[in-house]
Amino acid sequence: MKLSIHPNYDAMSRAAAQCFAQQILKKPDSTLCLATGKTPLGLYQNLVDMFQKGIISFSKTRCFHLDEYLELSFDDPRGFFNTLNQVLFSKVDVQTDRLYRLFDTKRMIEEACLDYEQMIQQYEIDLLLLGIGVNGHIAFNEPGSSWESQTRLVSLSQTTRDRASAEFNPDPVPIQALTMGIKSILRAKKILVLSNGKEKAGIISESFFGPIDVQIPASILQLHPDVNLIVDEPAASVIQEKMEKHNAIKL
Ligand code: GLP
């Protein structure tokens, strides 16, 4: 794992955008997989800026996304695909037939997940972006998810639903979601993990510097051969405290 610590959110977002730009410049027809949540918004803004300046083009890329709430209408702006469309897809030159959407009605759910999984395997993700939930979830793979899991229907944990409640207020937060599985995520050739803020400091330390444990889904990333962990200083604070203690003991 490569770790880079940046002084603040903006610097972290620029570093992550550089990583995406390098990938797209090296391989214009890269397959990308994108995360939602607050963490990557700065990264997406940087990518839009780079596109507008003519530095990168998405015209040949394919884009998947990690996860999606169930029970939302097709055009609900709170849906993850629609969010990505609003902050990135609609602002760059990505071709709509190269966007892969994880969505379906309950009736067809198994087929939708299977199709999505097959597409992921067919196109092979070159670069996959992950945020981390405060409980260590990656995509919507909540604590206890099997390392062998593939794209599927899941129930959301209470922690995850509570954290999304402001966004959905006054509506209830969906109880279920569709998500790429842990195995689907680990198939990506390169994984970029992005995290900022003090509230993520504990889980970042546990995930990357603690034992691999199914109760901390992100900890399995320790076994992936090409992970780039990009964080800001507050998110790195627990790691840094541990390193300081370790060095003090050695002295
Ligand atoms: C959400 C999503 C994840 C996201 C994570 C972190 O619930 N399922 O894909 O990466 O939690 O979100 P945030 O960046 O807002 O902290």
Residues whose N, C-alpha, C, O or C-beta is under 5 A from the ligand:
A	BS01	GLP	A35 T36 G37 K38 T39 D67 L130 G131 I132 G133 A139 F140
